[in-house]
Amino acid sequence: PPQNIEAMSKRSHDDETDKFFPATSSQAKRQASNEFSSIITPDYTERNVQKISQILFNYLDGRGNSGLDTKECRLSFDEFAILCKAAKCDVVQARALWLQTDKDNSGYLDRGEFFAFCARRDIFPTVAKMAVKVNEKAQESRARRLVADELFDFLDKDKNNMLSWEEFVPLCKGAGCNAAQAQAGWNVADIDESGSLDREEFSKFATSQSCWPVMKKLHGEMQHMRLREVSKISNAIFGELKASKTSGAEFSEYFNLDELSFEQFAKLCKAAGATSRERALMLFKQTDQDGSNTISRKEFAYFCARKDVWPTIQKIFNWIKAKKEKEKKEESKDKKENKK
């Protein structure tokens, strides 16, 4: 791209505004202005033009009518027309802009030609606001996919990276669906009709416009449920480490402090399979957020809630729970024998 974008457009924005919003289409001009009126226009600088042209080029590339949805690092007229349509230009106006922009008459726009188009003073305010809107939508899309992934992980009880009908049903119940509605939702989500949902199928279903408001609400409820579960499990394990004496080799000592020392935390790491002291020390330092050389209940809860740690913490909790139930049964059995 040219080093000096000022040299590309000598005339002022006020003089040339109607080139992108022709005066003969005043209604279209008002509609487009209203659509982007709430967006603040970035400053006209070479860096901003470069960033805006990259955002829009990457967004448009592959969105033409070829049906292949492939990126070719060049824009066809169909892809360029998407931008013009968003600016409320008609086909004649879009074609005129295309002929002005396709400098080498190749039938495609490369990045340099599209940069020159975006750098035009009469074009920049509109494409700048479009780029902001495209970027906001991309961020929203990423946020939705993250929610869908977390819901998927929550529903996938057997952790086989697929959702069965039985695992899908609780989601429908949480959404207040009846049996017929649940079945209809499943039929929509199961695109390949395989009888199970992979992560991509579920993500498309959960992030769709019709489903998203409900999924967002269910995700919030799921987070509250998980916080309660994390609190319950982390407190149970913390209490076991702090004050209990168990028969297992992993928890064979008394722990009397209200906070965990490194040695106590290292025993947990050993139970989780992290036998290296170096690894345990690294995790300890990550968890000791206030640098006190001990781990409080709150710090321990944050550690347990980590996505890479949580599955192992659940296994340790289940091990402790099973051990206690076994001890309770043995104690009850001993009492009965003593009575005899």
N, C-alpha and C positions, 0 to 999 in steps of 0.2 A: 504493500500500500504506500501511497505517497507520504513523504515525511511531513509535509505541510498541508494540512487539510484546508487551511484558509485559502490557499491558492486554487482549490477546487471549486469554490463557490464565492464569488465576489459580491453577489447581490445579497441584500438583507432578507431575513426570514419574513418580515412584514410584506415585502414586495412580492414574494413568490409562494406564499402559503397556498393560494388557490391552484397551484400545479398538482398537488396531491389531493386537494379537496376542491374540484372544479366548481366555479360559481354557478354553472348550469345545473348542478345537483345540490342545491342548498339543503334539501331535506336530508340527504345522505350525509352531508357535511355536519349538520346538527346532531344526527344520530351518533356519528363517530366521535364528535367532540364530547357528547354526553358520556359515552362509554369510557373514555379515557380521562375525563375531566378531573377525577379524584386522584390521579397519579401525577406526582411531581416529576417534571422533566429533568433528567440529569444535565449537568453542564455540558456545553458543546466543546469537548476537548478530543484530541486525537486518541487518547487512551480510552475514553468512553465510547467513541465511535467504533474503535476496534472491538471492544467488549460487546457492544450492542450488535454489531454485525455478526460476530461469532455466535452469540446466543440465538439470533434469528436464523442464521444459515443452518446451524445444527438442528434447529427445530423444524425447519422446512424441508431439509434434505431427507428424501425417502417418503414424503407424504403426498406424492403425486398420484395420478390415476393409473399408474402402471399395474397396480394390484400386487406388486412384488414386495413393497415396503422395504426396499433396500437403499442403503446410503451409497451415493456415488461421488461424493465430494464435489458436486456441481448441482445447480438448480435448473430444472426444466421450467417451461412456461407454466405448467399446471401447478407446480410448487410455488412459483413466484406469485401466481394469481391468488393463492390462499392469503398472502399478505395484503394484496390489493383489495380483496373482498372484505377483509377485516377493517380496512380503511374506508369501506363503503364505495369503492370505485366500481364502475360497471366494466363490462368486457372491453369496450372500446378504449376506455381510459387505461385499463390494465395493459392492453396491447401497446398503446402509445408509450407508456412507461418502460415496457419491455424493450421496445425498439431503441429507446434512448440509452438503456442500460447495457444491452448486449453489444458492446463496442466492436467485437471481432466477428459479429454475425454468425457465431457458431451454433446457435440454437440452444445454448446453455449459458448459465452464468457461473463463472468461477468465483472464488472468494475475493479476489481483487476487484472484479467488476461489482460484486455485491457491496463491498466496502465503499466503493466510490458512490454507489447509489445511496447508501445510508449516510454518507458524509455530506450530501446535498443539504444546503441550508433549508430548503423548503420541505425536505423529507425528514430531516433529523428529528424534529419534535415528536412527530407521530411514531416513527419506528422506535424511538427511545422509550416511549410509553408502552408500546407493544412489547418490547424486550423485557421491561419491568414486569408486565403482566404475565408473559411467558415464564419468566423466572419464578414468579410467585406460584404459578400453577405447578411448575416442576417441583418446588419445595413441598407444596401440598400433596402432590402425588407420592413423593418419597415418604412423607409422614403417614399417609394412608397405608402404603405398603408395609411400613414398620408395624403399624397397628395390626394389620392382617397377619403378619408373621408371628406376632406375639399371641394373637388369638389362636392361630394354627398350633403353635407349640403347646398352648394351654389345653387344647382339645385333644391333641395327639397323645393319648394316655399310654399306648404301647410303644411310642417313640420309633415307629417304623417309617416316619416321614410321609405318611399317607393318612387320610381321614376316612374311616369307614362310616357307614350309615349310623351305626350305634354311637360313634363319637361325634357325629354331626347333629344328632337329635338334641343334646343339651343346649346347643347354641340356639336352636329354634324354640325350645321351651323358654329360654331366657328372653327371647324376643317376643314371647306371647303368641307364638304361632300354634294353630291347631294341626292335626295330623295331615290334613289335605294341603295346608299351606307349607308345611315342612317338606312334604313330598314334592310339591311344585318347586320349592327352592332348591332341593337336591337335583331335580331334573335340569334346572337351569345351570347349576354349578358344575355338574358332571358332564363337561363338554364332550369328552371322548366316549362317554357311556361305558366306562370300564368298571363301574360299581364301586369306585373309590375316588377320592379327590387328592390330587397332588398339590403341592404348595402353590404352583402357578394358577391352577384352576380356582383354588380357594381365594387367592389374592384378587383375581379378576371379579369374583362374585362379591367379596366383602368390600371392595373399593368402588363398586359401581354406584352411580348416583342414587339409585333406588334403595340400596342396602346401607350405604355409608352412615346415615344418621343413627340407625339402630346399632350398627357395629361400633360406632364411636361410643355410644352409651354403654354397650356391653363391655367394651374394653375398659372403661372407667370403673365399672363394677368389678371386673376381673382384677384390676390393680388393687382395689380395696381388699378383695378376698385374699390376694397374694400377700399383701402387707400383713394382714392378720395371721396368715399361715407362716410367713417368715418370722414374725414376732414370736409366735408360739414355739416354732421349732428351734430358733436361735436361743431363746430363753431356756428351753429344755436342755440343749447341748451345753450351753454356758453353765447352767446349774450343775450338770453332771461333771463337767470339768472343774468347777469351783469347789464343790462340797461333797461329792459322792465318792464312795469307794466301791468299785465294781470288781468282779472276778476276772474280767478280760484283761489281757496283757496291755491293751491300748489305754485302759483307764484303771490303773492299778494303784494309784496314789491318792492321798488326801489333797484337796485343793481348798485352801482356807481364805485366800484373798478375794476381795470383791472384784478385782480385775485380773485378767489372765497375764501371766508372765510368758516370756518366750518359751520356756521349757514346757509349760502347760499347753501352749498353742502348738508346739512342735509335736506333742503327742497326738493332737487332733490331725495334724498333717500326716503323721505316720499312719493313722487309722484310715486316712483317705488315699494312702498309697504314695504320698510324697516323702520317700525315705531319706532324701538328701537334706542335710541340715542347711545347705546353702539355699536350696529351694524354699525350705520352711522359713528361713530368715528373710528372704526376699518378700514372701507373702506377709510375714509379720510386719515388716516395715511399711508395706503398702496399706496394711490395715490400721496400723498405729498412726492415725491421722493427726493427733495433737503432739506427737513426738515424745510421749511420756514414758516410753519403753514398757508400757502395759497396754492391754486392750480392754476397753470398757464394754458394757453390754451394747451400747449404741453402735460403737465401732464394729463389734462382732456381728450385729444384725446387718450392717451394711455389707460386711464381708460375705455373710451367708446369702445375701440377696443377689450377689454377682451372678451373671448368667452362666459363666464358666464354672462356678463353684456350686450353685444351687442343686444340681442333680446329685452330686456327691454328698452334700449336706443332708439331703432327703434320705439317702441310703444309710448314712450314719445314724440319723434319727430313727429310722425303721429298725436298725440293728439294736439300738438302745431300748426301744419300745418292746421289741421281741424278747430281749434279754430280761427285762423287768417282768414281763408277763410270765416268762418261764420261771423266774425266781419266785413270783407270787404263787404259781401253781405248786412249786416244790414246797413252799412254806405252808400252803394249805394242806398238802399231802402229809407233811410232817406232823401238823397239828392233829389230823385225823388219826394217825398212827399212835400218837401219844395218848389220845383219849382211849383208844382200845387197850 
